[in-house]
Amino acid sequence: MKLVIVTAVEDFQDDVLKLFKKANIESFSGSEIEGYKNQNDLLATSSWFPSVKGASESVMFFSFTEDENIKNLFELISVFNQGVETNNPIRAVVIPIEQSI
């Protein structure tokens, strides 16, 4: 069993949910989060409030699941990301679980 964490911009929330379903990940948790990127210095200095950096409405999902489900999910995310025209693809990481109760 491993922990998979997926983040995406809010616009992709429904897509992530569909990918989880296709990957046979039925139990998971999610949360709304704010995503940040370091802006180009030129863009930051042209802002009325240069010390304030804008956040993107984002979502994070996580699930404790089996290796096969994670493998399927990563393949599905890879295909999905190839078809999007944005610099905010769906991102995912896997963390091994040493112990659980």
N, C-alpha and C positions, 0 to 999 in steps of 0.2 A: 504494500500500500504506500502511496505517495500523496503529497499535497500538490495540487496544481492551482496556480493563481493566474487569472486572466484579467487584463485591463483593456479598456477600449473607451473611445469617446462615446458619449451618450447616444449619438445617432446610430451606433452599431449594437445597442443593447438587445434588440429583438434578434439580430443576426447571431449574437453570441449564444443566446438562449436556444436557438435552432441548432447551432453547432454542438452544444452540450447534448441535446436530445439525440442527434445523429451519432454522436460518439458513445451513446449509452451511459451518459453521466446523468443519473436521475436525481441524485441528492447533492445539493450544493447550497451555498449561501452567497449573498450579494449585498453590495452597498453602493450608494452614490458617493463619489469622491470628486475632488477638484484636481485636475491635472495641470502641471506647470512645465513650461519650457523656458530655458534661458533665451531671451530675445537678443537679436543683434543690437549692439551698442548704439548704432545710429538710430534704429527704431525706438529704442528706450529713451534716448535723449530728446526725441521729438514729441514725446508724450507731455501732456499738461502736468502729469504727476509721474516723473521718470522713476521714482523709487517704488512705485506700485506696478507690479507685473500682473497681467491678466491671467485668469485661470480658465481652463476649459472644463465644462461639465463632463464628467467621466463616470464610468462604472467599474467596479471590481467584483469579480466572482471567484470563489474558491471552493474546492472540493477535495475530500479525501477519497481517492479512488484507485483502481487497479491499473497496472502498467499498460495493459492492452487498451483500455479506454483512453488513457493519456496519449498513447501512440496514435490512435484514431483521431483524437481532438487536434493534435499538432498537424496531422496531414490535412484535416479540414480547414484549419486556420491558415495554413500555408497557401492552399488553393484560393481561399477567400481573399487573402491579402494581395494576391497577384491580380485580382480583378478590381481593386479599389484605386481610385485616383485621388489619393490624399497622402499627406505626410504623417498621418496618424493611424497606422495599421493596428490591428488587434495584436496585442502582445501577451505572451504566456511564459511562465517559468514553472519548473518542477522542483520540489524540495523533497528529499527522501525522509521518511519517518523512521527514527530509530526505535521509538517506543510509543505505544498508545494503550489506552484503557478503554 
